[in-house]
Amino acid sequence: MTPRCARALARWESDGGTLAPTDAADSIDDSELRILARLGAALLDQRSELSGDLQGNVIRRTTTLGSPGDHARVKEQLARFLLEHRSEY
């Protein structure tokens, strides 16, 4: 993930998960959000094909993007999401 996307994602999460209008250079637009959503869906779709180490690396990276104060919350949300959707992926 580019630093610009990481900053935009961190801002998005700190705003409660909503895209607030902004003129900032690091903002993420709707088309970028759709691409990120598709990439995430593709990764989940192929998750069982990934080695355990790579799955762990992806999970760790997912939970450490954004601001440090959000890491525990994101880790919990990710665990809940994966548990709720385990039969789908």
C-alpha positions as CSV (number, residue, x, y, z in Angstrom):
1,M,0.0,0.0,0.0
2,T,1.3,3.4,-0.9
3,P,2.0,5.9,1.9
4,R,-0.8,8.0,0.4
5,C,-3.3,5.2,0.6
6,A,-2.2,4.3,4.1
7,R,-2.6,7.9,5.3
8,A,-6.0,8.1,3.7
9,L,-7.1,4.7,5.2
10,A,-5.9,5.9,8.6
11,R,-7.9,9.1,8.3
12,W,-10.9,7.2,7.1
13,E,-10.7,4.9,10.1
14,S,-10.2,7.8,12.6
15,D,-13.3,9.4,11.1
16,G,-15.4,6.4,12.1
17,G,-15.1,4.7,8.7
18,T,-16.7,7.5,6.7
19,L,-15.1,9.4,3.8
20,A,-15.3,13.0,4.9
21,P,-14.9,15.6,2.1
22,T,-11.4,16.9,2.0
23,D,-9.1,18.7,-0.3
24,A,-6.1,17.0,1.2
25,A,-3.6,15.5,-1.2
26,D,-3.8,12.2,0.6
27,S,-7.5,11.7,0.3
28,I,-9.0,8.6,-1.1
29,D,-11.7,8.9,-3.7
30,D,-14.6,6.5,-4.4
31,S,-12.9,4.8,-7.3
32,E,-9.8,4.1,-5.2
33,L,-12.0,2.7,-2.4
34,R,-13.8,0.4,-4.9
35,I,-10.4,-0.9,-6.1
36,L,-9.2,-1.5,-2.6
37,A,-12.5,-3.3,-1.8
38,R,-12.0,-5.5,-4.9
39,L,-8.4,-6.3,-3.9
40,G,-9.5,-7.2,-0.4
41,A,-12.2,-9.5,-1.8
42,A,-9.8,-11.1,-4.2
43,L,-7.3,-11.7,-1.3
44,L,-10.1,-13.3,0.8
45,D,-11.2,-15.4,-2.1
46,Q,-7.6,-16.8,-2.5
47,R,-6.9,-16.9,1.3
48,S,-7.0,-20.7,1.5
49,E,-4.4,-20.9,-1.3
50,L,-1.9,-18.8,0.7
51,S,0.7,-20.3,2.9
52,G,0.1,-20.0,6.7
53,D,3.1,-17.6,6.9
54,L,1.7,-15.4,4.2
55,Q,-1.7,-15.4,5.7
56,G,-0.2,-14.4,9.0
57,N,1.8,-11.6,7.3
58,V,-1.3,-10.2,5.6
59,I,-3.2,-10.3,8.9
60,R,-0.4,-8.5,10.8
61,R,0.0,-5.9,8.1
62,T,-3.8,-5.3,8.0
63,T,-3.9,-4.7,11.7
64,T,-0.9,-2.4,11.8
65,L,-1.9,0.0,9.0
66,G,-3.3,3.3,10.2
67,S,-2.7,5.0,13.5
68,P,-1.2,2.9,16.4
69,G,-4.2,3.7,18.6
70,D,-6.5,1.8,16.2
71,H,-4.4,-1.5,16.0
72,A,-6.3,-3.4,18.7
73,R,-9.7,-2.3,17.5
74,V,-8.9,-3.2,13.9
75,K,-7.5,-6.6,15.0
76,E,-10.7,-7.3,16.9
77,Q,-12.9,-6.2,14.0
78,L,-10.8,-8.3,11.5
79,A,-11.0,-11.4,13.7
80,R,-14.8,-11.0,14.1
81,F,-15.2,-10.5,10.3
82,L,-13.1,-13.5,9.4
83,L,-15.0,-15.6,12.0
84,E,-18.4,-14.5,10.7
85,H,-17.5,-15.1,7.1
86,R,-15.3,-18.2,7.5
87,S,-17.6,-20.4,5.4
88,E,-17.4,-17.9,2.5
89,Y,-13.6,-17.8,2.3
